[in-house]
Amino acid sequence: MKLLKFEASWCGPCKMMNPIIEELKQEYPNVEFESLSVEEESELVQKYGVKTVPTFIMLKENKQVGQLVGLVDKEDLIGLLNLKSE
């Protein structure tokens, strides 16, 4: 499973999410966390329809199973990490 975090260097809310992501990395060692710059990853931005940063996309077996947009709390991200594909 993989959590993609789309962010931008100028994005305050993106930076505010970093400590929460670091905590989750420790709590969910089986999940791969990947931070992607919307400025550098335009193909992935287009593929996933990212319009706002931060955007979090949960992948399971390379298929999108969930998404959160904006400044969210840790509990919301935990819910996203616990999603199962159907």
A tleap script that builds the chain and sets N, CA, C and O, in Angstrom:
source leaprc.protein.ff14SB
mol = sequence {
  NMET LYS LEU LEU LYS PHE GLU ALA SER TRP
  CYS GLY PRO CYS LYS MET MET ASN PRO ILE
  ILE GLU GLU LEU LYS GLN GLU TYR PRO ASN
  VAL GLU PHE GLU SER LEU SER VAL GLU GLU
  GLU SER GLU LEU VAL GLN LYS TYR GLY VAL
  LYS THR VAL PRO THR PHE ILE MET LEU LYS
  GLU ASN LYS GLN VAL GLY GLN LEU VAL GLY
  LEU VAL ASP LYS GLU ASP LEU ILE GLY LEU
  LEU ASN LEU LYS SER CGLU
}
set mol.1.N position { 0.842 -1.175 0.000 }
set mol.1.CA position { 0.000 0.000 0.000 }
set mol.1.C position { 0.889 1.242 0.000 }
set mol.1.O position { 1.994 1.238 0.542 }
set mol.2.N position { 0.378 2.298 -0.621 }
set mol.2.CA position { 1.164 3.518 -0.752 }
set mol.2.C position { 0.261 4.730 -0.558 }
set mol.2.O position { -0.862 4.774 -1.061 }
set mol.3.N position { 0.776 5.716 0.185 }
set mol.3.CA position { 0.087 6.984 0.333 }
set mol.3.C position { 0.882 8.045 -0.412 }
set mol.3.O position { 2.037 8.320 -0.088 }
set mol.4.N position { 0.239 8.639 -1.422 }
set mol.4.CA position { 0.855 9.723 -2.167 }
set mol.4.C position { 0.407 11.045 -1.557 }
set mol.4.O position { -0.782 11.262 -1.327 }
set mol.5.N position { 1.365 11.922 -1.298 }
set mol.5.CA position { 1.055 13.268 -0.804 }
set mol.5.C position { 1.507 14.247 -1.879 }
set mol.5.O position { 2.703 14.407 -2.120 }
set mol.6.N position { 0.548 14.898 -2.519 }
set mol.6.CA position { 0.863 15.928 -3.495 }
set mol.6.C position { 0.977 17.240 -2.757 }
set mol.6.O position { 0.070 17.628 -2.021 }
set mol.7.N position { 2.100 17.934 -2.953 }
set mol.7.CA position { 2.371 19.149 -2.208 }
set mol.7.C position { 3.100 20.160 -3.092 }
set mol.7.O position { 3.450 19.864 -4.234 }
set mol.8.N position { 3.323 21.351 -2.548 }
set mol.8.CA position { 4.083 22.398 -3.222 }
set mol.8.C position { 4.977 23.087 -2.194 }
set mol.8.O position { 4.630 23.178 -1.017 }
set mol.9.N position { 6.121 23.566 -2.651 }
set mol.9.CA position { 7.083 24.192 -1.736 }
set mol.9.C position { 6.514 25.440 -1.072 }
set mol.9.O position { 6.922 25.778 0.039 }
set mol.10.N position { 5.587 26.131 -1.721 }
set mol.10.CA position { 5.006 27.364 -1.210 }
set mol.10.C position { 3.753 27.137 -0.359 }
set mol.10.O position { 3.147 28.099 0.113 }
set mol.11.N position { 3.363 25.884 -0.160 }
set mol.11.CA position { 2.091 25.543 0.485 }
set mol.11.C position { 2.247 25.411 2.009 }
set mol.11.O position { 2.878 24.474 2.499 }
set mol.12.N position { 1.665 26.358 2.743 }
set mol.12.CA position { 1.704 26.305 4.211 }
set mol.12.C position { 1.029 25.076 4.791 }
set mol.12.O position { 1.623 24.398 5.629 }
set mol.13.N position { -0.209 24.760 4.369 }
set mol.13.CA position { -0.871 23.562 4.885 }
set mol.13.C position { -0.080 22.268 4.599 }
set mol.13.O position { -0.113 21.329 5.394 }
set mol.14.N position { 0.621 22.230 3.470 }
set mol.14.CA position { 1.445 21.047 3.160 }
set mol.14.C position { 2.518 20.866 4.231 }
set mol.14.O position { 2.753 19.758 4.715 }
set mol.15.N position { 3.160 21.967 4.589 }
set mol.15.CA position { 4.217 21.918 5.607 }
set mol.15.C position { 3.638 21.551 6.968 }
set mol.15.O position { 4.278 20.851 7.752 }
set mol.16.N position { 2.420 22.028 7.246 }
set mol.16.CA position { 1.783 21.713 8.525 }
set mol.16.C position { 1.475 20.221 8.646 }
set mol.16.O position { 1.395 19.698 9.758 }
set mol.17.N position { 1.303 19.534 7.523 }
set mol.17.CA position { 0.979 18.103 7.534 }
set mol.17.C position { 2.217 17.233 7.763 }
set mol.17.O position { 2.083 16.068 8.137 }
set mol.18.N position { 3.411 17.773 7.549 }
set mol.18.CA position { 4.627 16.960 7.628 }
set mol.18.C position { 4.819 16.239 8.966 }
set mol.18.O position { 5.152 15.054 8.956 }
set mol.19.N position { 4.624 16.901 10.128 }
set mol.19.CA position { 4.799 16.169 11.391 }
set mol.19.C position { 3.808 15.004 11.543 }
set mol.19.O position { 4.154 13.963 12.100 }
set mol.20.N position { 2.592 15.184 11.052 }
set mol.20.CA position { 1.592 14.109 11.125 }
set mol.20.C position { 2.022 12.943 10.243 }
set mol.20.O position { 1.911 11.783 10.641 }
set mol.21.N position { 2.511 13.250 9.051 }
set mol.21.CA position { 2.991 12.195 8.149 }
set mol.21.C position { 4.150 11.452 8.793 }
set mol.21.O position { 4.222 10.226 8.697 }
set mol.22.N position { 5.053 12.163 9.445 }
set mol.22.CA position { 6.194 11.506 10.105 }
set mol.22.C position { 5.712 10.557 11.205 }
set mol.22.O position { 6.254 9.461 11.355 }
set mol.23.N position { 4.703 10.964 11.974 }
set mol.23.CA position { 4.131 10.077 13.001 }
set mol.23.C position { 3.536 8.832 12.364 }
set mol.23.O position { 3.740 7.719 12.847 }
set mol.24.N position { 2.795 9.027 11.273 }
set mol.24.CA position { 2.141 7.892 10.611 }
set mol.24.C position { 3.146 6.927 10.001 }
set mol.24.O position { 2.896 5.723 9.942 }
set mol.25.N position { 4.273 7.444 9.549 }
set mol.25.CA position { 5.325 6.564 9.014 }
set mol.25.C position { 5.784 5.575 10.086 }
set mol.25.O position { 6.066 4.414 9.788 }
set mol.26.N position { 5.857 6.039 11.325 }
set mol.26.CA position { 6.260 5.172 12.432 }
set mol.26.C position { 5.153 4.187 12.793 }
set mol.26.O position { 5.427 3.032 13.118 }
set mol.27.N position { 3.911 4.642 12.734 }
set mol.27.CA position { 2.775 3.818 13.137 }
set mol.27.C position { 2.332 2.827 12.062 }
set mol.27.O position { 1.702 1.816 12.372 }
set mol.28.N position { 2.655 3.110 10.810 }
set mol.28.CA position { 2.247 2.257 9.686 }
set mol.28.C position { 3.468 1.891 8.834 }
set mol.28.O position { 3.599 2.359 7.703 }
set mol.29.N position { 4.361 1.054 9.378 }
set mol.29.CA position { 5.583 0.721 8.638 }
set mol.29.C position { 5.325 -0.072 7.355 }
set mol.29.O position { 6.199 -0.148 6.493 }
set mol.30.N position { 4.149 -0.655 7.222 }
set mol.30.CA position { 3.827 -1.431 6.022 }
set mol.30.C position { 3.318 -0.562 4.877 }
set mol.30.O position { 3.088 -1.060 3.775 }
set mol.31.N position { 3.142 0.737 5.132 }
set mol.31.CA position { 2.665 1.657 4.096 }
set mol.31.C position { 3.859 2.462 3.581 }
set mol.31.O position { 4.660 2.975 4.363 }
set mol.32.N position { 3.963 2.564 2.264 }
set mol.32.CA position { 4.990 3.397 1.646 }
set mol.32.C position { 4.427 4.811 1.511 }
set mol.32.O position { 3.356 5.002 0.935 }
set mol.33.N position { 5.143 5.794 2.038 }
set mol.33.CA position { 4.727 7.190 1.969 }
set mol.33.C position { 5.582 7.894 0.921 }
set mol.33.O position { 6.810 7.810 0.955 }
set mol.34.N position { 4.935 8.583 -0.002 }
set mol.34.CA position { 5.667 9.266 -1.064 }
set mol.34.C position { 5.156 10.687 -1.206 }
set mol.34.O position { 3.964 10.909 -1.415 }
set mol.35.N position { 6.063 11.652 -1.091 }
set mol.35.CA position { 5.726 13.060 -1.284 }
set mol.35.C position { 6.074 13.455 -2.703 }
set mol.35.O position { 7.175 13.186 -3.184 }
set mol.36.N position { 5.120 14.101 -3.373 }
set mol.36.CA position { 5.296 14.483 -4.766 }
set mol.36.C position { 5.022 15.970 -4.930 }
set mol.36.O position { 4.009 16.475 -4.446 }
set mol.37.N position { 5.917 16.666 -5.609 }
set mol.37.CA position { 5.742 18.088 -5.886 }
set mol.37.C position { 4.840 18.261 -7.103 }
set mol.37.O position { 5.092 17.688 -8.162 }
set mol.38.N position { 3.785 19.058 -6.939 }
set mol.38.CA position { 2.894 19.307 -8.078 }
set mol.38.C position { 3.627 20.063 -9.182 }
set mol.38.O position { 3.237 20.001 -10.348 }
set mol.39.N position { 4.683 20.772 -8.814 }
set mol.39.CA position { 5.458 21.516 -9.804 }
set mol.39.C position { 6.342 20.597 -10.644 }
set mol.39.O position { 6.679 20.928 -11.781 }
set mol.40.N position { 6.720 19.442 -10.088 }
set mol.40.CA position { 7.638 18.538 -10.779 }
set mol.40.C position { 6.968 17.289 -11.335 }
set mol.40.O position { 7.542 16.622 -12.197 }
set mol.41.N position { 5.792 16.961 -10.875 }
set mol.41.CA position { 5.118 15.710 -11.260 }
set mol.41.C position { 3.816 15.976 -12.011 }
set mol.41.O position { 2.760 15.466 -11.636 }
set mol.42.N position { 3.897 16.774 -13.068 }
set mol.42.CA position { 2.681 17.199 -13.772 }
set mol.42.C position { 1.903 16.019 -14.364 }
set mol.42.O position { 0.675 16.065 -14.431 }
set mol.43.N position { 2.601 14.966 -14.793 }
set mol.43.CA position { 1.886 13.803 -15.342 }
set mol.43.C position { 1.025 13.124 -14.279 }
set mol.43.O position { -0.123 12.766 -14.541 }
set mol.44.N position { 1.583 12.947 -13.076 }
set mol.44.CA position { 0.812 12.328 -11.995 }
set mol.44.C position { -0.297 13.253 -11.507 }
set mol.44.O position { -1.378 12.790 -11.143 }
set mol.45.N position { -0.034 14.551 -11.497 }
set mol.45.CA position { -1.066 15.521 -11.118 }
set mol.45.C position { -2.256 15.374 -12.062 }
set mol.45.O position { -3.408 15.354 -11.627 }
set mol.46.N position { -1.969 15.273 -13.339 }
set mol.46.CA position { -3.036 15.121 -14.333 }
set mol.46.C position { -3.710 13.758 -14.196 }
set mol.46.O position { -4.936 13.664 -14.251 }
set mol.47.N position { -2.915 12.702 -14.018 }
set mol.47.CA position { -3.467 11.345 -13.909 }
set mol.47.C position { -4.480 11.244 -12.777 }
set mol.47.O position { -5.544 10.647 -12.943 }
set mol.48.N position { -4.148 11.833 -11.613 }
set mol.48.CA position { -5.014 11.726 -10.441 }
set mol.48.C position { -5.969 12.914 -10.278 }
set mol.48.O position { -6.743 12.957 -9.323 }
set mol.49.N position { -5.919 13.868 -11.197 }
set mol.49.CA position { -6.838 15.003 -11.144 }
set mol.49.C position { -6.625 15.910 -9.945 }
set mol.49.O position { -7.584 16.453 -9.396 }
set mol.50.N position { -5.377 16.075 -9.538 }
set mol.50.CA position { -5.069 16.909 -8.371 }
set mol.50.C position { -5.269 18.381 -8.735 }
set mol.50.O position { -4.679 18.882 -9.692 }
set mol.51.N position { -6.108 19.060 -7.957 }
set mol.51.CA position { -6.385 20.473 -8.202 }
set mol.51.C position { -6.018 21.345 -7.000 }
set mol.51.O position { -5.893 22.562 -7.131 }
set mol.52.N position { -5.849 20.732 -5.846 }
set mol.52.CA position { -5.571 21.446 -4.602 }
set mol.52.C position { -4.449 20.726 -3.868 }
set mol.52.O position { -4.343 19.501 -3.921 }
set mol.53.N position { -3.603 21.511 -3.172 }
set mol.53.CA position { -2.574 20.907 -2.324 }
set mol.53.C position { -2.836 21.311 -0.887 }
set mol.53.O position { -3.284 22.428 -0.625 }
set mol.54.N position { -2.560 20.409 0.048 }
set mol.54.CA position { -2.131 19.037 -0.191 }
set mol.54.C position { -3.298 18.138 -0.615 }
set mol.54.O position { -4.448 18.367 -0.241 }
set mol.55.N position { -2.978 17.133 -1.387 }
set mol.55.CA position { -3.914 16.070 -1.734 }
set mol.55.C position { -3.250 14.752 -1.374 }
set mol.55.O position { -2.090 14.516 -1.710 }
set mol.56.N position { -3.991 13.904 -0.694 }
set mol.56.CA position { -3.502 12.585 -0.273 }
set mol.56.C position { -4.274 11.512 -1.033 }
set mol.56.O position { -5.505 11.506 -1.030 }
set mol.57.N position { -3.550 10.610 -1.680 }
set mol.57.CA position { -4.189 9.541 -2.446 }
set mol.57.C position { -3.651 8.207 -1.951 }
set mol.57.O position { -2.440 7.984 -1.924 }
set mol.58.N position { -4.563 7.323 -1.558 }
set mol.58.CA position { -4.205 5.987 -1.084 }
set mol.58.C position { -4.286 5.016 -2.249 }
set mol.58.O position { -5.299 4.932 -2.942 }
set mol.59.N position { -3.194 4.280 -2.451 }
set mol.59.CA position { -3.141 3.262 -3.493 }
set mol.59.C position { -3.002 1.886 -2.865 }
set mol.59.O position { -2.240 1.701 -1.916 }
set mol.60.N position { -3.731 0.936 -3.391 }
set mol.60.CA position { -3.565 -0.458 -3.008 }
set mol.60.C position { -3.475 -1.247 -4.300 }
set mol.60.O position { -4.372 -1.182 -5.140 }
set mol.61.N position { -2.396 -1.989 -4.456 }
set mol.61.CA position { -2.124 -2.733 -5.684 }
set mol.61.C position { -2.195 -1.793 -6.886 }
set mol.61.O position { -2.759 -2.136 -7.926 }
set mol.62.N position { -1.610 -0.593 -6.727 }
set mol.62.CA position { -1.540 0.444 -7.761 }
set mol.62.C position { -2.903 0.949 -8.224 }
set mol.62.O position { -3.011 1.523 -9.308 }
set mol.63.N position { -3.933 0.748 -7.427 }
set mol.63.CA position { -5.261 1.280 -7.727 }
set mol.63.C position { -5.655 2.246 -6.629 }
set mol.63.O position { -5.441 1.983 -5.446 }
set mol.64.N position { -6.235 3.371 -7.032 }
set mol.64.CA position { -6.665 4.367 -6.061 }
set mol.64.C position { -7.869 3.844 -5.291 }
set mol.64.O position { -8.878 3.453 -5.879 }
set mol.65.N position { -7.746 3.842 -3.945 }
set mol.65.CA position { -8.845 3.374 -3.105 }
set mol.65.C position { -9.408 4.491 -2.219 }
set mol.65.O position { -10.418 4.298 -1.543 }
set mol.66.N position { -8.755 5.654 -2.222 }
set mol.66.CA position { -9.254 6.757 -1.416 }
set mol.66.C position { -8.474 8.027 -1.645 }
set mol.66.O position { -7.364 8.005 -2.177 }
set mol.67.N position { -9.075 9.156 -1.231 }
set mol.67.CA position { -8.439 10.455 -1.428 }
set mol.67.C position { -8.936 11.442 -0.383 }
set mol.67.O position { -10.109 11.433 -0.010 }
set mol.68.N position { -8.030 12.291 0.084 }
set mol.68.CA position { -8.364 13.416 0.960 }
set mol.68.C position { -7.712 14.662 0.382 }
set mol.68.O position { -6.631 14.590 -0.202 }
set mol.69.N position { -8.370 15.803 0.545 }
set mol.69.CA position { -7.861 17.058 0.000 }
set mol.69.C position { -7.823 18.109 1.093 }
set mol.69.O position { -8.757 18.244 1.883 }
set mol.70.N position { -6.718 18.854 1.123 }
set mol.70.CA position { -6.597 19.979 2.043 }
set mol.70.C position { -5.984 19.599 3.377 }
set mol.70.O position { -5.480 18.491 3.564 }
set mol.71.N position { -6.040 20.545 4.296 }
set mol.71.CA position { -5.517 20.351 5.644 }
set mol.71.C position { -6.482 19.441 6.401 }
set mol.71.O position { -7.618 19.825 6.678 }
set mol.72.N position { -6.028 18.245 6.729 }
set mol.72.CA position { -6.890 17.265 7.402 }
set mol.72.C position { -6.231 16.855 8.713 }
set mol.72.O position { -5.038 17.082 8.913 }
set mol.73.N position { -7.012 16.248 9.604 }
set mol.73.CA position { -6.430 15.817 10.871 }
set mol.73.C position { -5.918 14.380 10.764 }
set mol.73.O position { -6.197 13.662 9.803 }
set mol.74.N position { -5.172 14.000 11.769 }
set mol.74.CA position { -4.528 12.685 11.778 }
set mol.74.C position { -5.560 11.561 11.676 }
set mol.74.O position { -5.322 10.563 10.996 }
set mol.75.N position { -6.699 11.715 12.343 }
set mol.75.CA position { -7.727 10.667 12.326 }
set mol.75.C position { -8.257 10.436 10.908 }
set mol.75.O position { -8.530 9.300 10.522 }
set mol.76.N position { -8.401 11.516 10.137 }
set mol.76.CA position { -8.844 11.370 8.750 }
set mol.76.C position { -7.824 10.586 7.931 }
set mol.76.O position { -8.184 9.734 7.119 }
set mol.77.N position { -6.548 10.887 8.155 }
set mol.77.CA position { -5.504 10.152 7.426 }
set mol.77.C position { -5.455 8.691 7.844 }
set mol.77.O position { -5.227 7.814 7.011 }
set mol.78.N position { -5.669 8.421 9.136 }
set mol.78.CA position { -5.702 7.036 9.600 }
set mol.78.C position { -6.851 6.291 8.916 }
set mol.78.O position { -6.699 5.136 8.518 }
set mol.79.N position { -7.986 6.949 8.785 }
set mol.79.CA position { -9.108 6.345 8.059 }
set mol.79.C position { -8.739 6.018 6.624 }
set mol.79.O position { -9.115 4.969 6.100 }
set mol.80.N position { -7.998 6.923 5.987 }
set mol.80.CA position { -7.565 6.694 4.614 }
set mol.80.C position { -6.593 5.512 4.550 }
set mol.80.O position { -6.671 4.688 3.639 }
set mol.81.N position { -5.687 5.436 5.512 }
set mol.81.CA position { -4.706 4.345 5.533 }
set mol.81.C position { -5.356 2.993 5.768 }
set mol.81.O position { -4.810 1.963 5.372 }
set mol.82.N position { -6.509 2.989 6.403 }
set mol.82.CA position { -7.189 1.728 6.704 }
set mol.82.C position { -8.181 1.289 5.627 }
set mol.82.O position { -8.858 0.274 5.787 }
set mol.83.N position { -8.272 2.046 4.532 }
set mol.83.CA position { -9.185 1.680 3.445 }
set mol.83.C position { -8.726 0.405 2.770 }
set mol.83.O position { -7.530 0.160 2.610 }
set mol.84.N position { -9.669 -0.380 2.389 }
set mol.84.CA position { -9.400 -1.615 1.635 }
set mol.84.C position { -10.063 -1.497 0.280 }
set mol.84.O position { -11.156 -0.942 0.166 }
set mol.85.N position { -9.413 -2.012 -0.746 }
set mol.85.CA position { -10.053 -1.992 -2.067 }
set mol.85.C position { -11.194 -2.990 -2.080 }
set mol.85.O position { -11.191 -3.968 -1.332 }
set mol.86.N position { -12.168 -2.733 -2.935 }
set mol.86.CA position { -13.357 -3.581 -2.971 }
set mol.86.C position { -13.207 -4.739 -3.936 }
set mol.86.O position { -14.125 -5.546 -4.080 }
savepdb mol mol.pdb
quit
